[in-house]
Structure formats: C-alpha cells, structure tokens
Amino acid sequence: MSTGLEGTVTPAPTSPSRWATPPRRCWARTSVPWFQCAPSDCLDNPTADPVPSGEMAENSPIEWTDATWNPVTGCTKVSPGCKHCYAERLATRLQRMANPRYTNGFSVTLHRDQLELPLRWKSPRRIFVNSMSDLFHELVPDRFIQDVFQTMGQAPWHVFQVLTKRSRRLFELCGELSWSPNIWQGVSVESKDYLWRIEDLAKTPAAVKFLSLEPLLGPIDRLPLEGIDWVIVGGESGPGHRPIETRWVRDIVLQCSAAAVPFFFKQWGGRTAKSGGRMLDNREWNGMPRVGLTQHGLATPDGTQEAY
C-alpha cells in the first residue's frame, strides 16, 4: 500500500485474474477489447474506458511505435513540458476505477512482475518503454533499470524505444547498463532551454539516439543534430494545451533535412491528440531511423532475421 507521500516507491500488486470493471469494447476500435488498447485511446474520448496500462498494449495508437511496456508507472514534474502530463491524468482516472496497477495513483511504482513480459511476446515489435513513467526517475533503483535493460537485451527480435527527461541520470548510469543494438534511447526537449539534454544523450553508447520535441513549446533555431538518428515533433493535447506554431515545425524540418536526419511529425495537438491531425504542408512526415532496424535487423526468437 502507498503511504500517500509524493514520490514514494512501492511495489505494485501482481496481475489479477479479474479487473474491477467488466470488459467492454473500445470506442476507437470496436473490435478491440478495452483491456488491449493503449492509454492514448482513452484520452481521445473522455467517455472511453481506461485500460490497465501496466500491461503491454498491442496496436498502440502512438504513431511511431507498435506497443507499450510499463515496468514502472508514475512520475513527477521536472520541466514545463510536464505541465499537462497525459499519463498523470490517465493514472488518476485508473486509480478512481480501482485499477490495481494504479493503487498508488501517479506515485512512482515498480511492477516487478512485468519485467519479463516482452520475452513472452514473440512477434517483433517496436516497444515504447514506460509510456506511463520515466525509467530514469531518481526514485527508480539502479538495479531495477539494469534489469529492464537486461530484458531488452534478451529480446533482440524487438526494438525498444526508451525516452527520458532525466538525461543527467541517463548519462551517469549509462556505463553500468548493457546496451544491445535493439535499444533506441531518446530524450524529450520541449524548448531551447533544455538542449543540454541532447548533450547528455550524445555521450551514451546507444546504437540509435533520438529526440522527442513534444510538446514543442517554442522555436529551436539551432538544434544540435550531430550523432542524432531521428527527430519526432508534436504539439500538446488535452485540457489547457499550449499551441504549437507552424513556423517552429517547418524550421526543424529544414534543420533535419540539412543534417540528413529522419523527421517524424506526430501531431498538431488540441483538445485531443487527434484534433489537429498530423499533416504538415499537405503530407505526413513518417521518417524513421536508418540504423537499428535496417543495420542490425530484427532477430526472431529462433535466431533468424525477419524483415520489419
């Protein structure tokens, strides 16, 4: 049980055989049971049924990934990009629904029973690690982070996408982690005030390094792209969302083009993630890293290579 103190790290209960709320159909994809969809589905419709996001979610609606895996849930705010955190809103709803993964609300919680979950998923996937937390949060023990990296190394048929705002801890701990080539490491940078996170990322041995400029809160005129393999840009969504400007996005497109870095435009944002769509200058921008999937390939569980 949580003590109720912010930042308290408590182990979560193991997965129950039944949920407090009976299964229903997801509003966004009526053929998908509510317990198989992903957090963003719920945010796109205030009346939708939330899901037990501590589980891996197949068919994630996040455009740049395929699935989510949350061995840790809960977080605390560290910079302006955290102001309207979607994960915090969703965790609060799930707690009110008595979802056992969120007994502690949005306090940092370790889900040890989820550590080996990707090993049981045999079909290759791009997996977003900790969509409901930050793996490098200061309250997550070093050993637990090492265990997460060990699992990722044991599943070479997947690609794992790890994203953090706590780049300083990432840099300090990177020498104690096992960096397999299927681990993509990224940092979130919402404005030019946080470009130092990219410097920390550049010092890591990650095979693929990427930036998530979401929510983009201002122009970034000189984006340091040396050694960066991928850039994602997106506007903020949800209550109180702060608008993104077209000129900010176009400028980043030009910078990525000049540096030959793949560019992915996720969304304009708005009341929901889908409100503004994701078209920029009459097209979608779906750039993906040229390394990782192509250079290293995706190994299947039997050791052979599989095209992605």
N, C-alpha and C positions, 0 to 999 in steps of 0.2 A: 504493500500500500504506500502511496505517496504521502510525504509529510506535509505537502501543500506549499513547501518553500520553493520559490523560483530557482530553477537550475538543479534541483535535486535529481540525482541519477538513481533510478530504481529499475530493477528487472521487471519485465512485463510478464504477465501470465502466459502460459503456453496456449497454443491454438485450441479453442474449444470445439467440440463436435457440432455444436449448435450456436447460432447467434441470437441475440436478444430480439432482433427484428426479423420477422419471417421473410424469406426470399421474395423479391419482386423483380419486375422487369425494368431494365434501364430505359429512361426516357429517350436517350440519344440513339441507342441501338437496341431496338425492341427484341432482337434475337439473343441478346446477351444478358444473362442473369446479373442482378445488381452486385453480387459479390465477385464478379470477374472484371468489372470495369475499373477505371482508374480515377484518381482524385479530380482531374480536370472536368470529367463528365458532370460531377455534382456541381461544380462552380458555374457551369454554363447554364444551369437552370436551378433557381432557388428551391424548387419543389421536388427536385430529384432526390432519390435515396442515396445517402452517403454509403461508402464502401469500406470494408476493413483494410485500410491502406497499409497495414503492417505486412500484408501478404504481397507477393509479387503479382503485378497486374499485367495480364497479356493484352495485346492490342491497345497499348496506351495511346490516347489521343494527342499526346505531345508529339509534334510533327517530326522531331529529329531523333526520336528513339522508338523502340518497339515495346519495351516493358519497363516496369519499375520494381525495385527491390529495396526494402526498408528495414535493414537490421537495427537501425536506430530511428526513433521518432522524437520530435520535439526539438526546440531550438530557442535562442534568444537573439534579440536585435543587436546588430553591430554597426550598421551604417544606414543612410537614407533609403537605400533600395529595399530595406526590410520593412519599411513603414506599413505597407498594406499587404503583409505576407499572406498568400493564399493558403499555405499549409497551416498557419495558425488558425485561420477561420475554419478550415475544414476539421482540424483536430478538435476544436471547441464543439462543433456540431456532432462529431462522432462520440465525444465524451457524453454529451447530453443524451445520446441514443443508447448509452451503456455498451458501446463497442469495447470489448475487453482490451484491444490494442491501445486504447486511449483512456484507460482508467486514470492515468496521470495527466490527462489533458495535453498541454503542449510542453510540459516539463521533459527534459531530456531523459529518454527511456531506452534501455538496451534490450533488444529482442534476441537473446542468445539462441532461441530455437529456430530463428530464421537464418542463421549464419551459413548453413549448407544448402539452403533452398535452391540456388541456381544450379547446383550439381544434379538436381533431380529433373531439371528442365533440359531435355536432350536436343530439342530443336534450336539451332543457332539464333541468337537474338542480340540486338543492341540493348543493353540494360542500363537505365539511369539509376545510379546508386544513391539512395537516400533522398528521394524527391520530397520527403516529409521532414528532413533534418539537414544537418551539416556534419559529415563524417569527421571533420577536423575540429569540431566544437571542443572547447577546452575541458568539458566535463566527460568526454568520451575517453576512456583509458587508452594509453598507448597500445597495450596488449590486445584490446578489442579491435583497434584499427588494423593491427598486424594480422589478426585473424581474418578480417574482411579481405585484406589483400591476399592472404593465403588461399582463401576460397576462390578469388578471381583467377589466381594463377593455376588452380586445379581445373578450371573450366575454359580451356583455350578455344572451345567452339563458340563461346560468347564474346562480345565486345562489351566492356564495362565503362560507362561514362560517369566519372566522378567530378562533381562540381562543388567548389567551396568559396566562401568569402573570407575564410580564415587562412589566408595564404602564408602568413608568417609561421604558423604551426606546421603547415604542409612542408615548408622548406626545412624547418628544424627537425622534422621527423623523417624526411624522405630517405635519408641514408639508412634507416632502420627498417625499411619496407622492401618487400620483394616485388620488383617492377617487371611483370611479364608484359610482352608486347601487345596483349589484348586489353590493356588498361589505358584508357584515354583520360587524361587529367585536365580539368579546366578550372578557371577562376571567374567569378562574377565581377564585373566592373560597370557600375551604373553611371559614372561620370569621370571626368578627367582628374578629380580629386583622389581617385583610387587606382591610378595607373601603376602604383607601386606593387600592387598585387601581381601584375604581369611580370615584374622583375623577379618576384619570388618564384613564380611558376617556371620561368626560364631556367632557373637553377636546378630543377628537378630532372631526373633521368627518364621521365615519361616518354614513351615512344610517340605518342600523339598529344600535343598540347593545344588546348582550345580556349576561346574566350566566349563568355555569355554576357553580352551587353544588354541585359534585360533585368528590370525595366530601364531603358535608356532615358536618363533624366536631363540630359544636356548634350551639347556638341562635344566631340572629342576630335580635335583638329590634328593631333599628332599621335596616332595610335601606334605604339611600338609593336611591329609585326614580325621582327626577325625571330625565327625559330618557332613561330606560331603556325599551326596546321589548319586552323578552322576558326571562323568567327560567326557567332549567332547574334542577331539583333532582334529585339522585340519591345513593344510598348506595354505599359502596365494595364492590367484589367482588374475589375472588381470595384467595390464601393470606394469612392474618393480617388479613383485612378487619376494619375497625373499625365497630361497629354504629351505625346511624342511629336516631334516636328519632322516633316518630310526631308528638309534640307540636312538634318543631322544624319538621317539614314543614307541619303544619297552620297554624302561626303565619305561615309565609311565604306560604301560600295566602291567608290573611286580609290580609296586607300588600299582596299583589299585587292582590287584589280591590278593596281600598280605593283603590289608585292606578290602577286600570283597566289593569294590565299583564298581558298574557297569561302564563299559567303552564303549564309542561310538567313533568310528573313522569316521569322516565326509568326509575328502578328503585329497589327497596329494597336490592339487592345481596345478598351472601352468598358462598358458595364460588364461584359463577359469577355472571355478570351477570344470568342469568335465574332464579336460585334463588328469590328472594323475590317475583318478579313485579313488576308496576308499578301495581297497583290501590291507590287511596287512597280510603277511605270508600266502597267499593263501586263505584268508577268509575275510568276512565282520565282523566288530565288531559293533553290534547293541544293546549294553546294555542300559537298561532304569532303572530309579529308581524303587526300590521295594516298596517304600511308595508312597503315593499320589493316583495313580490310583488304586492300589490294596487295600491299607489300608483304604482310605477314599471313594473309588469308585467314579463314576461319576453319579450324580443325573440328571435325565431328568427333563424338565420343569414342569412336573406334580408331581415331588417329588419322583418318584420311582427310583430304581437303575438300571443302564444299564451297561452291560459288555463292556469293551473297546476293 
